[in-house]
Amino acid sequence: MKSALLPAMLLSLGVLFAPSVFSPAQSHSWFSNYSTGRYGEKFSEEFEACCGGNDCRTAEELGYPKMRRDEEGGYNVRIGKYWIHYDFPAVHPSEDSRIWICYMDTGVAPEPLCLFLPPGII
């Protein structure tokens, strides 16, 4: 009797099947090892890190947005009604072989941060 009671209690508390409180991007701490190619704070000599845990989404999560490579070797990605441009050095090889699109949602047009592409594509 006791063995059936414990799983029922855990299930009622949402312990057994609770969704993760972390987004997939939060589990990828390697994002911050890369730079947008822009300098951070004014007068800072350090480059701005690509993104935090909430700025990056996989192409899959975004519904596989349209992506085009331009003549200069940068990439244009369509996010909603906007095309955002990723230039080198903001384009990096993905450490997990997935396409990660990192941008800041400004409430107006998305601001590009970094683009991670599977190795061999860039």
Backbone as CSV, one residue per row, in Angstrom:
resi,resn,N_x,N_y,N_z,CA_x,CA_y,CA_z,C_x,C_y,C_z
1,MET,0.824,-1.189,0.000,0.000,0.000,0.000,0.869,1.255,0.000
2,LYS,1.908,1.265,0.853,2.763,2.435,0.935,3.484,2.685,-0.382
3,SER,3.871,1.622,-1.103,4.615,1.801,-2.350,3.755,2.460,-3.423
4,ALA,2.459,2.280,-3.404,1.571,2.916,-4.377,1.251,4.348,-3.974
5,LEU,1.340,4.651,-2.705,1.003,5.978,-2.208,2.057,7.011,-2.583
6,LEU,3.335,6.667,-2.525,4.413,7.615,-2.813,4.365,8.122,-4.255
7,PRO,4.275,7.245,-5.279,4.173,7.764,-6.647,2.941,8.644,-6.853
8,ALA,1.829,8.298,-6.220,0.614,9.105,-6.355,0.809,10.487,-5.753
9,MET,1.489,10.553,-4.602,1.756,11.847,-3.967,2.699,12.686,-4.826
10,LEU,3.752,12.059,-5.341,4.703,12.795,-6.177,4.035,13.296,-7.451
11,LEU,3.201,12.475,-8.036,2.490,12.871,-9.245,1.564,14.038,-8.954
12,SER,0.863,14.006,-7.825,-0.054,15.102,-7.500,0.700,16.405,-7.241
13,LEU,1.939,16.309,-6.800,2.758,17.495,-6.583,3.466,17.948,-7.854
14,GLY,3.346,17.157,-8.916,3.970,17.531,-10.175,5.450,17.216,-10.232
15,VAL,5.922,16.367,-9.343,7.346,16.064,-9.274,7.787,15.115,-10.379
16,LEU,7.007,14.101,-10.680,7.449,13.107,-11.649,7.505,13.626,-13.075
17,PHE,6.536,14.458,-13.452,6.453,14.896,-14.832,6.513,16.410,-14.964
18,ALA,7.149,17.068,-14.030,7.226,18.523,-14.079,8.127,18.960,-15.228
19,PRO,7.698,19.944,-16.012,8.564,20.430,-17.080,9.762,21.138,-16.488
20,SER,10.825,21.156,-17.230,12.037,21.825,-16.772,11.799,23.320,-16.661
21,VAL,12.369,23.935,-15.635,12.241,25.383,-15.477,13.303,26.116,-16.265
22,PHE,14.213,25.389,-16.890,15.277,26.003,-17.659,14.996,25.866,-19.140
23,SER,15.266,26.925,-19.894,15.123,26.836,-21.341,16.336,26.110,-21.906
24,PRO,16.231,25.567,-23.132,17.379,24.881,-23.730,18.610,25.778,-23.816
25,ALA,18.406,27.062,-24.068,19.551,27.964,-24.202,20.291,28.120,-22.884
26,GLN,19.587,28.049,-21.749,20.242,28.211,-20.465,21.209,27.066,-20.188
27,SER,20.992,25.926,-20.809,21.878,24.798,-20.580,23.134,24.892,-21.442
28,HIS,23.221,25.884,-22.306,24.370,26.058,-23.188,25.228,27.222,-22.706
29,SER,26.006,26.985,-21.686,26.840,28.044,-21.128,27.940,28.470,-22.078
30,TRP,28.200,27.694,-23.132,29.266,28.040,-24.066,28.945,29.281,-24.895
31,PHE,27.695,29.712,-24.957,27.346,30.912,-25.718,28.171,32.119,-25.274
32,SER,28.351,32.259,-23.979,29.049,33.436,-23.462,30.546,33.403,-23.732
33,ASN,31.069,32.303,-24.266,32.489,32.228,-24.621,32.781,32.906,-25.953
34,TYR,31.758,33.344,-26.654,31.910,33.934,-27.975,31.504,35.398,-27.954
35,SER,32.003,36.135,-28.922,31.784,37.578,-28.974,30.898,37.975,-30.146
36,THR,30.155,39.058,-29.954,29.368,39.644,-31.031,30.273,40.397,-32.005
37,GLY,31.498,40.658,-31.592,32.407,41.451,-32.413,32.318,42.931,-32.098
38,ARG,31.382,43.282,-31.239,31.233,44.686,-30.830,31.819,44.843,-29.436
39,TYR,32.214,46.042,-29.146,32.684,46.314,-27.793,31.501,46.473,-26.875
40,GLY,31.700,46.050,-25.628,30.644,46.137,-24.620,30.404,47.559,-24.186
41,GLU,30.507,47.809,-22.910,30.232,49.132,-22.372,31.164,50.168,-22.991
42,LYS,30.674,51.384,-23.001,31.456,52.489,-23.559,32.827,52.538,-22.891
43,PHE,33.850,52.671,-23.703,35.239,52.752,-23.279,35.793,51.434,-22.736
44,SER,35.036,50.362,-22.884,35.515,49.061,-22.438,36.405,48.455,-23.514
45,GLU,37.424,47.753,-23.105,38.293,47.089,-24.064,37.855,45.650,-24.304
46,GLU,36.852,45.188,-23.572,36.393,43.817,-23.726,35.252,43.747,-24.730
47,PHE,35.266,42.703,-25.538,34.186,42.497,-26.492,32.932,42.053,-25.764
48,GLU,31.807,42.387,-26.352,30.505,42.018,-25.816,30.273,40.518,-26.037
49,ALA,29.877,39.809,-24.985,29.582,38.378,-25.104,28.331,38.191,-25.953
50,CYS,28.263,37.046,-26.628,27.152,36.791,-27.546,25.791,36.940,-26.901
51,CYS,25.572,36.279,-25.818,24.220,36.349,-25.274,24.147,35.689,-23.912
52,GLY,23.036,35.955,-23.278,22.718,35.276,-22.043,21.809,34.097,-22.347
53,GLY,21.275,33.489,-21.343,20.474,32.294,-21.513,19.174,32.470,-22.270
54,ASN,18.632,33.687,-22.305,17.323,33.881,-22.932,17.385,34.516,-24.306
55,ASP,18.574,34.792,-24.829,18.706,35.482,-26.109,18.833,34.544,-27.299
56,CYS,19.065,33.277,-27.077,19.318,32.338,-28.175,18.197,31.316,-28.289
57,ARG,17.849,31.039,-29.542,16.844,30.022,-29.836,17.352,29.184,-30.994
58,THR,16.952,27.930,-31.030,17.347,27.094,-32.163,16.489,27.459,-33.364
59,ALA,17.003,27.130,-34.551,16.222,27.346,-35.769,14.909,26.576,-35.667
60,GLU,14.959,25.404,-35.065,13.757,24.593,-34.884,12.716,25.325,-34.039
61,GLU,13.153,25.917,-32.912,12.231,26.657,-32.042,11.587,27.835,-32.762
62,LEU,12.308,28.425,-33.716,11.806,29.584,-34.459,11.065,29.183,-35.731
63,GLY,10.826,27.892,-35.915,10.097,27.432,-37.090,10.938,27.428,-38.355
64,TYR,12.236,27.223,-38.208,13.179,27.203,-39.334,13.024,28.449,-40.209
65,PRO,13.447,29.598,-39.680,13.292,30.840,-40.448,14.139,30.829,-41.721
66,LYS,13.738,31.655,-42.672,14.509,31.795,-43.901,15.879,32.364,-43.560
67,MET,16.886,31.847,-44.253,18.252,32.282,-44.010,18.954,32.370,-45.360
68,ARG,19.669,33.471,-45.561,20.416,33.661,-46.802,21.824,34.119,-46.491
69,ARG,22.759,33.616,-47.280,24.142,34.087,-47.162,24.326,35.215,-48.153
70,ASP,24.938,36.325,-47.719,25.125,37.448,-48.633,26.479,37.368,-49.333
71,GLU,26.721,38.283,-50.239,27.935,38.283,-51.056,29.203,38.461,-50.229
72,GLU,29.096,39.144,-49.106,30.265,39.381,-48.250,30.519,38.234,-47.279
73,GLY,29.663,37.232,-47.270,29.852,36.082,-46.393,29.066,36.140,-45.104
74,GLY,28.316,37.219,-44.878,27.458,37.306,-43.701,26.159,36.558,-43.955
75,TYR,25.286,36.559,-42.988,24.016,35.844,-43.094,22.864,36.762,-42.736
76,ASN,21.781,36.622,-43.457,20.535,37.327,-43.169,19.513,36.287,-42.744
77,VAL,18.850,36.558,-41.614,17.873,35.624,-41.060,16.563,36.377,-40.851
78,ARG,15.488,35.771,-41.274,14.175,36.411,-41.119,13.566,36.006,-39.783
79,ILE,13.369,36.992,-38.927,12.721,36.799,-37.628,11.428,37.608,-37.676
80,GLY,10.309,36.928,-37.737,9.026,37.630,-37.880,8.990,38.362,-39.205
81,LYS,8.711,39.643,-39.159,8.675,40.430,-40.384,10.001,41.129,-40.678
82,TYR,11.017,40.868,-39.877,12.304,41.543,-40.023,13.392,40.607,-40.551
83,TRP,14.255,41.150,-41.369,15.489,40.465,-41.754,16.586,41.049,-40.884
84,ILE,17.301,40.203,-40.158,18.422,40.708,-39.360,19.719,40.141,-39.933
85,HIS,20.745,40.954,-39.879,22.015,40.621,-40.517,23.063,40.226,-39.477
86,TYR,23.742,39.118,-39.752,24.849,38.643,-38.918,26.109,38.692,-39.761
87,ASP,27.053,39.482,-39.318,28.322,39.640,-39.998,29.401,38.956,-39.175
88,PHE,30.503,38.637,-39.792,31.642,38.146,-39.023,32.207,39.326,-38.255
89,PRO,32.592,39.207,-37.034,32.893,37.999,-36.280,31.756,37.503,-35.396
90,ALA,30.515,37.838,-35.689,29.382,37.392,-34.872,28.842,36.033,-35.316
91,VAL,29.461,35.408,-36.322,29.049,34.090,-36.795,30.079,33.074,-36.322
92,HIS,29.610,32.052,-35.611,30.516,31.088,-34.974,30.068,29.658,-35.257
93,PRO,31.001,28.696,-35.135,30.592,27.287,-35.240,29.842,26.868,-33.972
94,SER,28.781,26.126,-34.154,27.982,25.651,-33.030,28.701,24.494,-32.351
95,GLU,28.710,24.498,-31.034,29.371,23.425,-30.295,28.500,22.177,-30.184
96,ASP,27.224,22.284,-30.518,26.361,21.102,-30.475,25.785,20.769,-31.852
97,SER,26.352,21.368,-32.892,25.965,21.116,-34.294,24.543,21.548,-34.632
98,ARG,23.925,22.372,-33.814,22.594,22.905,-34.106,22.732,24.359,-34.538
99,ILE,21.732,24.862,-35.238,21.714,26.283,-35.597,21.079,27.044,-34.442
100,TRP,21.838,27.991,-33.897,21.355,28.839,-32.815,21.330,30.269,-33.323
101,ILE,20.194,30.930,-33.172,20.021,32.305,-33.611,19.841,33.148,-32.353
102,CYS,20.794,34.037,-32.126,20.790,34.848,-30.902,20.514,36.302,-31.276
103,TYR,19.512,36.864,-30.639,19.167,38.255,-30.894,18.488,38.829,-29.664
104,MET,18.518,40.153,-29.583,17.869,40.842,-28.486,16.515,41.343,-28.990
105,ASP,15.477,40.983,-28.287,14.139,41.446,-28.639,13.963,42.827,-28.031
106,THR,14.024,43.851,-28.868,13.985,45.234,-28.393,12.576,45.798,-28.312
107,GLY,11.595,45.037,-28.800,10.232,45.555,-28.853,9.947,46.249,-30.176
108,VAL,10.992,46.511,-30.942,10.845,47.097,-32.273,11.401,46.062,-33.242
109,ALA,12.578,46.288,-33.766,13.232,45.312,-34.641,14.227,44.506,-33.814
110,PRO,14.337,43.200,-34.046,15.309,42.396,-33.296,16.729,42.869,-33.579
111,GLU,17.552,42.902,-32.544,18.951,43.314,-32.687,19.826,42.059,-32.694
112,PRO,20.590,41.845,-33.780,21.406,40.630,-33.858,22.510,40.611,-32.813
113,LEU,22.735,39.429,-32.259,23.850,39.230,-31.339,24.848,38.270,-31.976
114,CYS,24.486,36.983,-32.090,25.367,35.982,-32.691,24.559,34.944,-33.427
115,LEU,25.226,34.283,-34.351,24.631,33.195,-35.096,25.595,32.028,-35.000
116,PHE,25.106,30.878,-34.555,25.911,29.678,-34.444,25.444,28.672,-35.475
117,LEU,26.354,28.253,-36.339,26.026,27.320,-37.410,26.819,26.034,-37.229
118,PRO,26.280,24.910,-37.705,27.026,23.655,-37.597,28.407,23.775,-38.236
119,PRO,29.398,23.133,-37.652,30.745,23.168,-38.231,30.716,22.700,-39.678
120,GLY,31.533,23.336,-40.494,31.590,22.998,-41.911,30.716,23.865,-42.785
121,ILE,29.776,24.606,-42.183,28.921,25.494,-42.963,29.561,26.860,-43.131
122,ILE,30.225,27.344,-42.086,30.824,28.672,-42.180,32.273,28.600,-42.627
